[in-house]
Amino acid sequence: MRPYYALVVLPFLTGCGSEPPLKVVSTPVTRMRVETVPAAETGWPSTYETTGTVRARTTATISSKLMGYAREVRAQIGDRVRAGQPLVVLDARDLDTSLARAEAGREEVKSAVPEAESAVAMARSQLDLAQATFNRMQDLLNKRSITNQEYDEASARLKGAQAAVDMARARRTQLDAKMAQLEQEVRAAGIQRSYSEIIAPFSGTIIIKSIDPGTLAVPGAPLFTIERAGAYLLEASVEESRLSMARVGKTVSVTIDGIDRTFPARVAEVVPSVDAAARTGTVKIDLPSLPELRSGLFGRALFDTGGRKSLTVPSAGVMERGQLQSVYVAENNTAHTRLVTVGTRVKDRVEVLSGLNQGDRVIVPIPTGLADGAPIEVRQ
């Protein structure tokens, strides 16, 4: 700091009735040395900010296909589950009985197959014998060694043996059909039995749970709501007049306040409908896979709308006291406080909307102890 001198006039008393003479004393005044930066118009990015809510890209509501009491509940709210992991096991004793009955019927038919095959083989052997006898009888009839009656009897036995073979084959075919039917019944009973174990359709996090052990599960009634792990998006409400700038694939800056993170993201979908009451549309923005993300978090999306000229100063020259922002301006070797209204911040500069004029010298950085009206010396 450089000392300056001021003139101080001190009165001195002399004799009675005479004018006191004036004495001039030189007192040093300390001035704080500061640096200034002019408020200047610069190229400034024009942006549009909107708010939204973090949502899971894929959400599933899990319900039961059967009616039954919950025997076991193996997941709770907040649990991370993997695809195929059992969540609920229902009481399935009646289904076990149905499955056992179907399997028993199948085994019964299966045990009858060897007997049916033996019957077919026996009938075929009888047919072969009848055919050979008939052939001999035909030769003897041609030689007139037997009567027509004997020939007719041999022919009848041949036809009877053929009918017995057809009947044995039909019986075997019926067993095959019955076996196929029972296989389907066993398969259906097994599928029904598998429905008693409710599993996770994909890997994710349980966010809603509506069942406890002993609760009756009803088909279609929600039991769990699960969100797919690592797949979130920001559903932002964009003003109707600004929807044209929200194009699929456009990169925007997203800030999630709950996790104090800012990162680039891309517009994944623009919902074609507009809310008639709010006059806004919904824009869905893909978010990167971050373990801290949760559905329901508040987020902000910043859309770049081009560039413009704006009055800016360094961020280090702006003071914030509650809701008020101010700067120190150097005028005639004196520091004066100016209340300002600031806009967006980019890197180390801030936009000034009101309170300053172009060319005003803003003190940056602000020295400790600087006050409004303090004498200063501007460093050149």
C-alpha positions as CSV (number, residue, x, y, z in Angstrom):
1,M,0.0,0.0,0.0
2,R,1.3,3.5,-0.9
3,P,0.9,6.3,1.8
4,Y,-0.9,9.4,0.8
5,Y,-1.2,12.7,2.8
6,A,-4.2,14.7,3.7
7,L,-4.4,18.2,5.1
8,V,-5.9,18.5,8.6
9,V,-6.6,21.9,10.0
10,L,-6.1,22.2,13.8
11,P,-7.2,25.3,15.7
12,F,-5.0,26.7,18.5
13,L,-6.2,29.1,21.3
14,T,-4.1,32.2,22.0
15,G,-5.1,35.2,24.0
16,C,-8.6,36.2,24.9
17,G,-10.6,37.8,22.2
18,S,-8.2,37.1,19.4
19,E,-8.8,34.8,16.4
20,P,-7.1,31.4,16.8
21,P,-4.5,30.7,14.2
22,L,-4.8,27.6,11.9
23,K,-2.1,24.9,11.8
24,V,-1.8,22.6,8.9
25,V,-0.8,19.0,9.8
26,S,-0.1,16.3,7.2
27,T,-1.8,12.9,8.0
28,P,-1.1,9.8,5.8
29,V,-4.1,7.9,4.2
30,T,-3.6,4.2,3.3
31,R,-5.0,3.1,-0.1
32,M,-5.6,-0.6,-0.9
33,R,-4.0,-1.7,-4.2
34,V,-6.4,-3.6,-6.4
35,E,-6.6,-5.1,-9.9
36,T,-9.6,-4.5,-12.2
37,V,-11.1,-6.2,-15.2
38,P,-13.5,-4.4,-17.5
39,A,-17.1,-5.7,-17.9
40,A,-17.2,-6.6,-21.6
41,E,-19.5,-8.1,-24.1
42,T,-18.4,-11.5,-25.2
43,G,-19.8,-14.4,-27.2
44,W,-22.1,-16.3,-24.8
45,P,-23.8,-19.6,-25.3
46,S,-27.6,-19.4,-25.4
47,T,-29.2,-22.2,-23.5
48,Y,-32.6,-23.5,-22.4
49,E,-33.0,-25.3,-19.1
50,T,-35.8,-27.6,-18.2
51,T,-36.4,-30.0,-15.3
52,G,-37.4,-33.6,-15.1
53,T,-37.5,-36.8,-13.1
54,V,-35.2,-39.8,-13.4
55,R,-37.2,-42.9,-14.5
56,A,-36.1,-46.5,-15.1
57,R,-36.0,-47.4,-18.8
58,T,-37.6,-50.8,-18.1
59,T,-40.0,-51.4,-15.2
60,A,-42.0,-54.6,-14.7
61,T,-44.9,-55.3,-12.4
62,I,-44.8,-58.9,-11.3
63,S,-48.0,-60.8,-10.5
64,S,-49.0,-64.5,-10.0
65,K,-50.6,-66.7,-12.6
66,L,-52.1,-68.9,-9.8
67,M,-54.2,-68.3,-6.8
68,G,-52.4,-69.5,-3.7
69,Y,-51.0,-68.6,-0.3
70,A,-47.4,-67.3,-0.2
71,R,-45.3,-69.9,1.6
72,E,-42.0,-68.0,1.2
73,V,-41.1,-64.4,0.3
74,R,-37.5,-64.2,-0.7
75,A,-37.1,-60.5,-1.7
76,Q,-37.6,-57.2,0.0
77,I,-37.7,-53.6,-1.1
78,G,-34.3,-52.3,-2.3
79,D,-32.9,-55.8,-2.9
80,R,-30.9,-56.3,-6.1
81,V,-32.1,-59.5,-7.8
82,R,-30.8,-61.4,-10.8
83,A,-32.8,-62.8,-13.7
84,G,-34.5,-66.0,-12.8
85,Q,-34.1,-65.6,-9.0
86,P,-37.1,-66.9,-7.0
87,L,-39.0,-64.1,-5.4
88,V,-42.1,-65.9,-4.0
89,V,-42.9,-69.5,-3.4
90,L,-46.7,-70.4,-3.3
91,D,-48.3,-73.3,-1.5
92,A,-48.6,-75.8,-4.4
93,R,-49.7,-79.1,-2.7
94,D,-52.8,-79.4,-4.9
95,L,-50.6,-78.9,-8.0
96,D,-48.2,-81.6,-6.7
97,T,-51.2,-84.0,-6.5
98,S,-52.3,-83.1,-10.1
99,L,-48.8,-83.7,-11.3
100,A,-48.4,-87.0,-9.5
101,R,-51.8,-88.2,-10.9
102,A,-50.8,-87.4,-14.4
103,E,-47.4,-89.1,-14.0
104,A,-49.2,-92.2,-12.5
105,G,-51.5,-92.4,-15.5
106,R,-48.6,-92.1,-17.9
107,E,-46.8,-95.0,-16.1
108,E,-49.9,-97.1,-16.2
109,V,-50.1,-96.7,-20.0
110,K,-46.4,-97.3,-20.3
111,S,-46.7,-100.6,-18.5
112,A,-49.5,-101.7,-20.9
113,V,-47.4,-101.2,-24.0
114,P,-45.4,-104.5,-23.7
115,E,-48.6,-106.4,-23.4
116,A,-50.1,-104.7,-26.4
117,E,-47.0,-105.4,-28.4
118,S,-47.1,-109.0,-27.4
119,A,-50.7,-109.2,-28.6
120,V,-49.8,-107.7,-31.9
121,A,-47.0,-110.3,-32.3
122,M,-49.3,-113.2,-31.4
123,A,-51.9,-112.0,-33.8
124,R,-49.4,-111.7,-36.5
125,S,-48.2,-115.2,-35.9
126,Q,-51.8,-116.5,-36.0
127,L,-52.3,-114.6,-39.2
128,D,-49.2,-116.2,-40.7
129,L,-50.4,-119.6,-39.8
130,A,-53.9,-119.0,-41.2
131,Q,-52.3,-117.6,-44.4
132,A,-50.2,-120.8,-44.8
133,T,-53.2,-123.0,-44.1
134,F,-55.3,-121.1,-46.6
135,N,-52.6,-121.4,-49.2
136,R,-52.5,-125.2,-48.8
137,M,-56.2,-125.5,-48.8
138,Q,-56.3,-123.5,-52.0
139,D,-53.9,-126.0,-53.6
140,L,-55.9,-129.0,-52.4
141,L,-59.1,-127.4,-53.7
142,N,-57.5,-127.0,-57.1
143,K,-56.7,-130.7,-57.0
144,R,-60.2,-131.4,-55.7
145,S,-58.7,-133.1,-52.7
146,I,-60.9,-131.1,-50.2
147,T,-64.5,-130.0,-50.1
148,N,-65.6,-126.4,-50.6
149,Q,-66.7,-126.4,-47.0
150,E,-63.1,-127.1,-45.8
151,Y,-61.9,-124.3,-48.1
152,D,-64.4,-121.9,-46.8
153,E,-63.4,-122.7,-43.2
154,A,-59.7,-122.0,-44.0
155,S,-60.7,-118.7,-45.6
156,A,-62.7,-117.7,-42.6
157,R,-59.9,-118.5,-40.3
158,L,-57.6,-116.3,-42.4
159,K,-60.0,-113.4,-42.3
160,G,-60.4,-113.8,-38.5
161,A,-56.6,-113.8,-38.0
162,Q,-56.3,-110.6,-40.1
163,A,-59.0,-109.0,-38.0
164,A,-57.2,-110.0,-34.8
165,V,-54.0,-108.4,-36.2
166,D,-55.9,-105.2,-37.0
167,M,-57.5,-105.1,-33.6
168,A,-54.1,-105.6,-31.8
169,R,-52.6,-102.9,-33.9
170,A,-55.5,-100.5,-33.1
171,R,-55.1,-101.3,-29.4
172,R,-51.4,-100.4,-29.7
173,T,-52.2,-97.2,-31.6
174,Q,-54.7,-96.3,-28.8
175,L,-52.0,-96.7,-26.2
176,D,-49.7,-94.4,-28.2
177,A,-52.4,-91.8,-28.4
178,K,-53.1,-92.2,-24.7
179,M,-49.4,-91.9,-23.9
180,A,-49.2,-88.7,-25.9
181,Q,-52.2,-87.3,-24.1
182,L,-50.8,-88.1,-20.7
183,E,-47.4,-86.7,-21.7
184,Q,-49.2,-83.4,-22.4
185,E,-51.0,-83.6,-19.1
186,V,-47.8,-84.2,-17.3
187,R,-46.2,-81.3,-19.1
188,A,-49.2,-79.0,-18.4
189,A,-49.2,-80.0,-14.7
190,G,-45.5,-79.4,-14.5
191,I,-45.9,-75.9,-16.1
192,Q,-48.7,-75.1,-13.6
193,R,-46.5,-76.4,-10.8
194,S,-43.7,-74.1,-12.0
195,Y,-46.0,-71.1,-11.7
196,S,-46.0,-71.6,-7.9
197,E,-42.4,-70.2,-7.9
198,I,-42.5,-66.6,-9.0
199,I,-39.1,-65.5,-10.5
200,A,-37.5,-62.2,-11.5
201,P,-37.9,-61.6,-15.3
202,F,-34.6,-59.6,-15.4
203,S,-31.8,-58.3,-13.2
204,G,-32.8,-55.2,-11.3
205,T,-33.9,-53.6,-8.1
206,I,-37.2,-54.2,-6.1
207,I,-38.9,-50.9,-5.6
208,I,-42.4,-52.0,-4.5
209,K,-43.4,-55.1,-2.6
210,S,-47.0,-56.0,-1.9
211,I,-46.9,-59.5,-0.5
212,D,-45.9,-61.2,2.8
213,P,-45.8,-64.9,3.9
214,G,-49.3,-66.2,4.3
215,T,-50.8,-63.6,2.0
216,L,-53.2,-64.9,-0.7
217,A,-51.8,-64.2,-4.2
218,V,-54.5,-63.6,-6.8
219,P,-53.8,-63.8,-10.5
220,G,-53.1,-60.4,-11.9
221,A,-52.7,-58.6,-8.5
222,P,-49.3,-56.8,-8.3
223,L,-46.8,-58.5,-6.0
224,F,-43.5,-56.7,-6.9
225,T,-42.4,-53.8,-9.1
226,I,-38.8,-54.2,-10.4
227,E,-36.6,-51.8,-12.3
228,R,-33.9,-53.0,-14.7
229,A,-30.5,-52.4,-13.2
230,G,-28.3,-49.7,-14.8
231,A,-30.9,-48.4,-17.3
232,Y,-32.3,-45.0,-16.5
233,L,-33.5,-42.0,-18.4
234,L,-34.5,-38.4,-17.5
235,E,-38.1,-37.5,-18.4
236,A,-38.0,-33.8,-18.9
237,S,-40.9,-31.4,-19.6
238,V,-40.1,-29.1,-22.5
239,E,-42.2,-26.1,-23.4
240,E,-44.3,-26.5,-26.5
241,S,-42.5,-23.7,-28.3
242,R,-39.1,-25.3,-27.6
243,L,-39.9,-28.9,-28.7
244,S,-38.4,-28.3,-32.1
245,M,-34.9,-28.1,-30.7
246,A,-35.2,-31.5,-28.9
247,R,-34.2,-33.8,-31.6
248,V,-33.4,-37.5,-31.2
249,G,-29.7,-37.9,-30.9
250,K,-29.0,-34.3,-29.7
251,T,-26.5,-34.0,-26.9
252,V,-27.5,-32.1,-23.8
253,S,-26.0,-31.4,-20.4
254,V,-27.8,-33.1,-17.6
255,T,-27.4,-32.3,-13.9
256,I,-28.7,-34.6,-11.2
257,D,-28.8,-32.6,-8.0
258,G,-29.3,-35.7,-5.7
259,I,-25.9,-37.1,-6.6
260,D,-24.2,-33.8,-7.5
261,R,-23.2,-34.9,-11.0
262,T,-23.2,-33.2,-14.3
263,F,-22.6,-35.1,-17.5
264,P,-23.5,-35.1,-21.2
265,A,-26.4,-37.2,-22.4
266,R,-28.4,-37.9,-25.5
267,V,-32.0,-37.4,-26.4
268,A,-33.5,-40.9,-26.9
269,E,-37.2,-40.1,-27.6
270,V,-39.5,-37.2,-28.0
271,V,-43.1,-38.1,-27.1
272,P,-45.3,-36.9,-30.0
273,S,-48.2,-35.8,-27.8
274,V,-48.4,-32.5,-25.9
275,D,-50.0,-31.9,-22.5
276,A,-52.9,-29.6,-23.3
277,A,-53.1,-28.2,-19.8
278,A,-49.4,-27.4,-19.2
279,R,-48.5,-26.9,-22.9
280,T,-45.4,-29.0,-22.5
281,G,-44.1,-32.1,-24.2
282,T,-42.0,-35.0,-22.7
283,V,-38.5,-35.6,-23.8
284,K,-36.7,-38.8,-22.7
285,I,-32.9,-38.5,-22.3
286,D,-30.7,-41.5,-21.9
287,L,-28.5,-41.4,-18.8
288,P,-25.2,-43.2,-18.4
289,S,-24.9,-46.2,-16.1
290,L,-24.2,-44.8,-12.7
291,P,-24.6,-46.8,-9.5
292,E,-25.9,-43.7,-7.6
293,L,-28.9,-43.2,-9.9
294,R,-32.3,-43.9,-8.6
295,S,-35.8,-43.4,-10.0
296,G,-37.5,-40.3,-8.8
297,L,-34.4,-38.2,-8.5
298,F,-34.7,-34.6,-9.7
299,G,-32.7,-33.6,-12.7
300,R,-32.1,-30.6,-15.0
301,A,-31.4,-30.7,-18.7
302,L,-29.6,-27.8,-20.5
303,F,-30.2,-27.5,-24.2
304,D,-27.8,-25.5,-26.4
305,T,-29.9,-23.0,-28.5
306,G,-27.0,-21.1,-30.2
307,G,-24.8,-18.1,-29.3
308,R,-25.4,-14.4,-28.5
309,K,-23.5,-11.4,-27.1
310,S,-23.7,-10.8,-23.4
311,L,-22.1,-8.7,-20.8
312,T,-19.8,-10.9,-18.6
313,V,-17.3,-10.6,-15.8
314,P,-15.0,-13.1,-14.0
315,S,-16.9,-15.2,-11.5
316,A,-14.3,-14.4,-8.8
317,G,-15.5,-10.8,-8.9
318,V,-19.1,-11.6,-7.8
319,M,-20.0,-11.7,-4.2
320,E,-23.1,-13.6,-3.0
321,R,-24.9,-12.8,0.3
322,G,-28.0,-14.8,0.5
323,Q,-30.1,-14.0,-2.6
324,L,-28.1,-10.9,-3.4
325,Q,-25.1,-10.7,-5.8
326,S,-22.8,-7.7,-5.9
327,V,-19.5,-6.5,-7.3
328,Y,-16.9,-3.8,-6.4
329,V,-16.4,-1.2,-9.1
330,A,-13.4,1.1,-9.1
331,E,-14.4,4.8,-9.7
332,N,-12.1,7.8,-9.0
333,N,-9.8,5.7,-6.8
334,T,-12.7,4.5,-4.7
335,A,-14.4,1.1,-4.4
336,H,-18.1,1.2,-4.9
337,T,-20.6,-1.7,-4.3
338,R,-23.0,-2.4,-7.2
339,L,-25.9,-4.8,-6.9
340,V,-26.1,-7.0,-10.0
341,T,-28.3,-9.7,-11.4
342,V,-26.4,-12.6,-12.8
343,G,-27.4,-15.2,-15.3
344,T,-25.7,-18.4,-16.4
345,R,-22.1,-19.3,-15.6
346,V,-19.6,-20.8,-18.0
347,K,-16.2,-21.9,-16.8
348,D,-14.7,-18.9,-14.9
349,R,-17.1,-16.2,-16.2
350,V,-20.6,-15.2,-15.3
351,E,-23.3,-13.4,-17.3
352,V,-24.4,-10.0,-15.9
353,L,-28.1,-9.2,-16.7
354,S,-28.3,-5.9,-14.9
355,G,-26.3,-3.5,-12.6
356,L,-23.2,-3.0,-14.8
357,N,-22.4,-1.2,-18.0
358,Q,-19.9,-2.1,-20.6
359,G,-16.4,-0.8,-19.6
360,D,-17.1,-0.6,-15.9
361,R,-13.9,-1.6,-14.0
362,V,-14.7,-4.6,-11.7
363,I,-12.3,-5.4,-8.9
364,V,-11.0,-8.9,-9.4
365,P,-9.9,-10.6,-7.2
366,I,-11.6,-9.0,-4.2
367,P,-9.0,-8.3,-1.5
368,T,-9.7,-9.2,2.1
369,G,-11.1,-6.3,4.1
370,L,-12.3,-4.3,1.1
371,A,-15.4,-2.2,1.9
372,D,-17.7,0.1,0.1
373,G,-16.2,3.6,-0.2
374,A,-12.7,2.5,0.6
375,P,-9.9,4.4,-1.1
376,I,-8.0,2.2,-3.6
377,E,-5.1,2.3,-6.0
378,V,-5.6,0.5,-9.3
379,R,-2.6,-1.4,-10.4
380,Q,-1.6,-0.7,-13.9
